[in-house]
Amino acid sequence: MTLPPIETDFHSYRPSEGHGLPHDPFNAIVGPRPIGWVSTRSAQGINNLAPYSFFNAFNYIPPIIGFSSTGYKDSVRNIEETGEFVWNLTTQPLAEAMNASCQHFPPEVDEFERAGLTPVESQWVKPPRVGESPVAFECKLTQLIQLQGVDGKKANTYLVLGEVVGVYIAKRLLKDGIYDTANAGHILRGGGPADYFTIGPEQLVKMRRPDEGRVAPPPTRPER
């Protein structure tokens, strides 16, 4: 394995003083990211569906996923009130519907209806899942945290963490019992104002861990 040369020419900045670029690069660098397409149901029984670009998985056992919301939005309020939500996988055929569901609607508006999606009853939680989505996680709230900076000042951002208590996977995406990520059509969020990415078989790279029966040679750098 040959490593690239050491980088020496950098644009550096302190985020508290501004980035000095046409668009903040932070969420473009930490990306592309899977989309947290979260369905909830209010205490009054109104369905809600919204995508969150800050989303990921955080633990295997128990399986925990999470998303952060800039502002105390309907999804966060519903989850705090009921303790439940569903994550729905966004795929390429669902991209436009996902985008439609991100509009700012009043709490009494059902985004399933506005986006033309089918709410399907869940088994272990009350919020419905998106019927057209090939993968869904039913979740129970474990932690709701308001984020803060190093100065202790609270940010207007809320981190929602939930344990996955139920999983749905379309059987067509199971190849010999293994989830076929490369052909599932995942849509990922980039960092630009309208940047999304897809993945497919052409992006698949197989690389086993060195401790799985193989010893990797030490990296070498090219002569400068």
N, C-alpha and C positions, 0 to 999 in steps of 0.2 A: 504494500500500500504506500503510495506516494502522496504526501500532503501538499497543498498549494503553498505558495510563498506567504510569508507573514505580511499581513496588511499594515500599511504605514500611513495612508492618506485617508483621514476620517473627517466627517462632519459630526461634531460633538456639541452637545448643548445640555443645559439644565432645564428639565420640563417646567419647573416653576417660573422660568424666565422666557418661555416660548421656544418653539422649535426652529423658527426662521425659515420654514419651507412652505410651499403652496398648500400642502395638506399634511395634517399630523400623521407621521409614519408609524406611530406606536401600534395601532391595531392592524396595520398592513404587515408589520414584522411578525407579530404574534398571530400568524394566520397562514393559509386559510383555515378557518375554524368550522367545525360542525355547527349547525343551527339548532338552537333550542326552541323548537316549535311546540309551545306549551299550551295545553288545553286545561281549563279550570272551570269550576262551576261556583257561582256565588252562593252565599247563604240563602239567598232568595230564589235560587234555582235557575239563574240565567247563565248560559254557557258563554265562555270567553275563549278566544284562540289568538295567540300572539307569538311572533318569532323574536328570539333574543340571540344576538351575535356573540355575546360572551357566554359560552356554554361549553361544558366538557364533562368527562367522567373523572372521578377522583378516588375511587376505591373499588377493590374486587369483592371482598367479603367483609361486611355485606356490600352489595353493589350500590354505590352512591354516585349520583349525578348532580350537577348544579348549574345554575345560571345567575347572572347578575342583571339587575334592572336599574337603569338610570332613572330615578324617580320612583315614588311609591305608586306604581301603576295598578290597574285592575287585577292583573295576574297575581301580583304580590299580595294585595288585599284579600283576594279570594283564597289563596293558599294559607295565609295567616288565619283566616276565619274558619276554614274547613280542614286544613292539614293535608290536602290531597291535590295531586295534579297528574297529568299524563304528558310524557314527551313523545312526539311523533316525528319520525324520520322524514326529512324533506328530500325528495328526489327530483330529477330533472323534469318529469311530467307535471310535478306539483309546484314548480318554481313560481309561476304567475299567481297561483292561488295563495301561496305563502306570502308573496309580496302584497297581495290585496289585503291580507289579514293584518298587515302591520300598520294600517291607517289608524289614526286616533279617532275612535268612536266613543260615544257616551257609554257608561257602564251598562245601560239597559239594552244595548245593541248586541246581537248574537253574530259574531264574526263567521261562524260556520255558514250562516245563511248568506251573508254578504259575499263570501268567497265561493259560494256554490258547492260547499263540501258537505259530506254526510257524517253527522255525529253517530257513532256506534257505541252502544252501552258497554261499559267496562265491567270486569268481573269482580275486582277487589277494591275499586275506588268509585266514587260517584261521578267525577268528571268523565265525559265521553272521550273516546279517541277518534282520530280522523280515519274514517272508513277507507279512504283512498290511499292511505299511507301503508307501505309494506312492513313497517316495523314500528312498534310502540312499546313504551315502558310505562306501566302504571306505578305511581310513586306516592310515598307517604313522607310528609315533611319531617326532617330531623333537626334542622337548624335554620334560623332566619337571622342574618347578621347584617347590621348596618355598617358599612365599611368606614374606615377612618384613616387619616394620614399619620405620618410620624409625629406630627405636632399634636395628635390627639383630637384634632377637629373632625367631626363627623361629615362624611360625604353624603350627598343625596343619591346614594347608590345602595342597593340591597341585594345581598347574596343569599340565594335560596338553595338549600341542600336537601336532597330527598333520597330515601332508600327505595330502590326498585323492588316492588313486591309482586310484579307480574310482567311477563314479557310476551310479545306477539311477534312472530317472524313469518312472513309469507314463505311457504314451503318451496316455491320456485327459487328462492335465494339460498337454499341449503344444498350444497353440492357435496355429496358423500358425507353429510352431516356437518359440514363446515360452512360458516356464513361466507357468502361470496361478495365481499366488499367491492372488489374491482368491477363487478357487473351490476351492482345494485343501483347505480345512478345517483349517488350522493351529490347534493349541492352544498358547497362550502362558501362561507362568507370571507371576502377579502377585506382590504382596508380602505380602498378608494370609495368615493361617494356612491358608486353603483357597481362595485366589483364583486363578482361571484366566480367560483371555480367549480368544475366538475372533475371527477376522477373516473378512470376506466382501466381496462387491462394494460393499456400502453404505459401507464404510470406504475404498474406493479413491479417492485424490486424485492426479491427474496434474499434475506441476509440473516443467517442464524447466529445466535449468541455464541461468543467464543467458548463459553463453558459447556456447550452442548456437544462435547466430544471432539472439539477442534481447538487448536491453539492458534490465535491470530499472530502473525509476525509483527514485530514492533514497527510503528510508522516511521517513515523516513521523509525528510524534506529535500526538495531540489536545491542544488547549489545555486547561490545568488550571484 
